[in-house]
């Protein structure tokens, strides 16, 4: 039985919506990644939580896609 939480299509949709929202002036996740890569100076707990919130769909997309590819290879 395939679990819904391992469905790569679900995580792709969530990655392109929640993972990138808000879209302008630049994707929020990209903004947070740049902030962390420049030293994360001035980041508060809420900013770290926001980073985790927006990155989770992308991480789950990678995990679910890897599992799907591995299962397909069997």
BELCOR-V519585 format. One record per residue. N is the residue number from 1. RES is the residue in one small letter. PHI is phi in whole degrees, -180 to 180 (none if undefined). NEAR is the number of other C-alpha atoms within 12 Angstrom. Layout:
N/RES/PHI/NEAR
N/RES/PHI/NEAR
This chain:
1/x/none/6
2/x/-88/11
3/x/-80/11
4/x/-66/12
5/x/-75/20
6/x/-106/24
7/x/-80/24
8/x/-60/26
9/x/-64/20
10/x/-59/22
11/x/-72/27
12/x/-65/25
13/x/-63/18
14/x/-66/24
15/x/-66/26
16/x/-78/23
17/x/-104/20
18/x/-64/25
19/x/-66/30
20/x/-111/29
21/x/-68/25
22/x/-71/17
23/x/-85/15
24/x/-125/11
25/x/-77/11
26/x/-149/14
27/x/-56/22
28/x/-60/27
29/x/-62/33
30/x/-62/22
31/x/-61/25
32/x/-67/31
33/x/-63/23
34/x/-63/17
35/x/-64/19
36/x/-66/18
37/x/-67/12
38/x/-93/12
39/x/115/11
40/x/56/17
41/x/-69/13
42/x/86/13
43/x/-74/19
44/x/-103/14
45/x/-57/11
46/x/-62/12
47/x/-69/21
48/x/-66/20
49/x/-61/15
50/x/-62/24
51/x/-61/31
52/x/-63/21
53/x/-60/23
54/x/-80/30
55/x/-87/30
56/x/-56/24
57/x/-60/32
58/x/-68/28
59/x/-64/22
60/x/-66/29
61/x/-63/27
62/x/-65/22
63/x/-65/20
64/x/-66/26
65/x/-67/23
66/x/-63/17
67/x/-65/20
68/x/-64/21
69/x/-66/16
70/x/-63/11
71/x/-68/12
72/x/-70/9
73/x/-73/8
74/x/-69/7
